[in-house]
Amino acid sequence: MKPTVCIVEDNDQLREALVELLNSEFEITALENGTRLMGYLEIKLPDLILLDIMLPFPLDGFTILRLLKNNELLSAIPVILMSAINSEDKITEGLELGANDYVVKPFKSNNLFLKIKNQISLHKGKEAAIEKSKLQKANHFIESPSNGFKKKFDAIMDEISDNTNISIEEISAKMLMSVSTFERWMKKIYGTSPRKYILSYKLSKAEIMLRQNLGSVKDIAYLLGFNSVSYFCSSFKEKYGKSPLNYIKN
């Protein structure tokens, strides 16, 4: 779907020229005064407004801009002002009122086209970031039991390298659960028992350590809490299809 641009320009010839220039890339609504614009905005919100400053009474461009920026629903719509007045004071006034950009007539068609595309892109990026932030906040405050379990358990798993001899009973206590309840949750969420999951987790850490040459096979096995190097090697081979030594060589 094309982005929507509303052109507000009282000069018929220029308004038609702008429509012809922009309608290949944008869905255009062209209006001749501010009164029609305010009526249009009650029905539809465009992605951008291209607004002439010198519009007929009672709504000139600056008055419209004030109305837009003081309206919570309309204030986020990007506005590019157009004017034949190349005055630093007028440009500054427009920007201070909240205009996103200002173009002086006559303007280069390509420059105007790029300004419109850039402003729409920036606006959509901001909208996406706001929606993402809202979703993250909602997920934080409305968290499912499964997500709560995973967060707690993941935090405990991060501690395992510092306490390699931690038991299932100790993990259950940290989770504020009985062993049987903890095992049921593990089966429900991860499809396996706590012991098998922890073994797989440790083997994954071992694979990273071996790949990065962070110690010998024996050192890594003991560092990760394996009391038997042979058990570590057989478990590693079962998961990765190669012994730790062969894995390092390859």
CORHUHU-V314353 format. One record per residue. N is the residue number from 1. SS is DSSP state (H for helix, E for strand, L for the rest). OMEGA is omega in whole degrees, -180 to 180 (none if undefined). D_CENTER is the distance of its C-alpha to the mean C-alpha in whole Angstrom. Layout:
N;SS;OMEGA;D_CENTER  N;SS;OMEGA;D_CENTER
This chain:
1;L;-179;21  2;L;172;22  3;E;-177;20  4;E;179;23  5;E;176;25  6;E;178;27  7;E;177;30  8;E;-174;33  9;L;-176;36  10;L;177;39  11;L;-174;41  12;H;-177;42  13;H;180;42  14;H;179;39  15;H;179;37  16;H;178;38  17;H;179;37  18;H;177;34  19;H;-180;33  20;H;-179;35  21;H;-168;33  22;H;-170;29  23;L;177;30  24;L;-176;29  25;L;-175;25  26;E;171;25  27;E;-170;26  28;E;165;29  29;E;-176;30  30;E;-177;33  31;E;-173;35  32;L;179;38  33;L;-176;37  34;H;180;35  35;H;178;37  36;H;179;36  37;H;-177;32  38;H;175;32  39;H;179;33  40;H;-177;31  41;H;174;28  42;L;-177;29  43;L;-173;29  44;L;177;26  45;L;-180;23  46;L;176;22  47;L;179;19  48;E;175;22  49;E;175;25  50;E;-163;28  51;E;175;30  52;E;180;34  53;L;-173;35  54;L;177;39  55;L;-178;39  56;L;176;42  57;L;13;43  58;L;-174;42  59;L;173;38  60;L;-174;37  61;H;-179;34  62;H;178;34  63;H;178;35  64;H;-179;32  65;H;178;29  66;H;180;31  67;H;-179;30  68;H;-174;27  69;H;176;25  70;L;179;27  71;L;-175;26  72;L;-178;23  73;L;-173;22  74;L;-169;23  75;L;-176;22  76;L;-179;18  77;L;178;20  78;E;180;20  79;E;172;24  80;E;180;26  81;E;174;30  82;E;177;33  83;E;172;36  84;L;-179;39  85;L;179;40  86;L;-177;39  87;L;179;39  88;H;-180;37  89;H;-180;38  90;H;179;36  91;H;180;33  92;H;179;33  93;H;-180;33  94;H;-180;31  95;H;178;28  96;H;178;29  97;L;175;29  98;L;176;25  99;L;-180;25  100;L;178;23  101;E;-175;25  102;E;178;29  103;E;-178;31  104;E;177;35  105;L;-8;37  106;L;-177;38  107;L;177;35  108;L;-176;34  109;H;-177;32  110;H;179;30  111;H;178;29  112;H;-180;28  113;H;-179;26  114;H;178;24  115;H;180;23  116;H;-179;23  117;H;-178;20  118;H;-179;18  119;H;178;18  120;H;179;17  121;H;178;14  122;H;-179;13  123;H;-180;13  124;H;177;11  125;H;178;8  126;H;179;9  127;H;180;9  128;H;180;6  129;H;179;5  130;H;179;8  131;H;178;8  132;H;179;5  133;H;178;8  134;H;-179;10  135;H;179;10  136;H;179;10  137;H;179;13  138;H;180;14  139;H;-180;14  140;H;-176;16  141;H;180;19  142;L;-173;19  143;L;179;19  144;L;177;22  145;H;-180;25  146;H;179;24  147;H;178;20  148;H;178;22  149;H;-178;25  150;H;-179;23  151;H;179;21  152;H;-176;25  153;H;179;26  154;H;179;24  155;H;178;24  156;H;180;28  157;H;178;28  158;H;-180;26  159;H;-172;30  160;H;-180;32  161;H;178;32  162;H;-180;34  163;L;-171;36  164;L;-178;37  165;L;-180;40  166;L;-176;38  167;L;177;39  168;H;179;38  169;H;179;39  170;H;178;38  171;H;179;34  172;H;180;35  173;H;178;36  174;H;179;33  175;L;-178;31  176;L;-179;34  177;L;168;35  178;L;-180;39  179;H;-177;39  180;H;179;39  181;H;178;36  182;H;-180;34  183;H;178;35  184;H;178;35  185;H;178;31  186;H;180;31  187;H;-178;32  188;H;-173;30  189;H;-174;27  190;H;177;28  191;L;-179;31  192;L;180;33  193;L;178;35  194;H;-177;34  195;H;180;36  196;H;180;35  197;H;-179;32  198;H;177;32  199;H;180;35  200;H;179;32  201;H;180;30  202;H;179;32  203;H;177;33  204;H;177;30  205;H;179;30  206;H;-180;33  207;H;179;32  208;H;-179;30  209;H;177;32  210;H;-178;35  211;H;-179;33  212;L;179;32  213;L;-178;36  214;L;178;36  215;L;177;39  216;L;179;42  217;H;-179;42  218;H;-179;44  219;H;-179;42  220;H;179;38  221;H;-179;40  222;H;179;42  223;H;-179;38  224;L;172;36  225;L;176;39  226;L;180;41  227;L;-179;45  228;L;178;46  229;H;-179;45  230;H;177;47  231;H;176;44  232;H;-177;41  233;H;-179;42  234;H;179;43  235;H;179;40  236;H;-179;38  237;H;179;40  238;H;-178;39  239;H;-172;36  240;H;175;35  241;L;179;39  242;L;174;40  243;L;178;42  244;H;-179;40  245;H;179;43  246;H;178;42  247;H;178;38  248;H;-178;39  249;H;-176;41  250;L;none;39
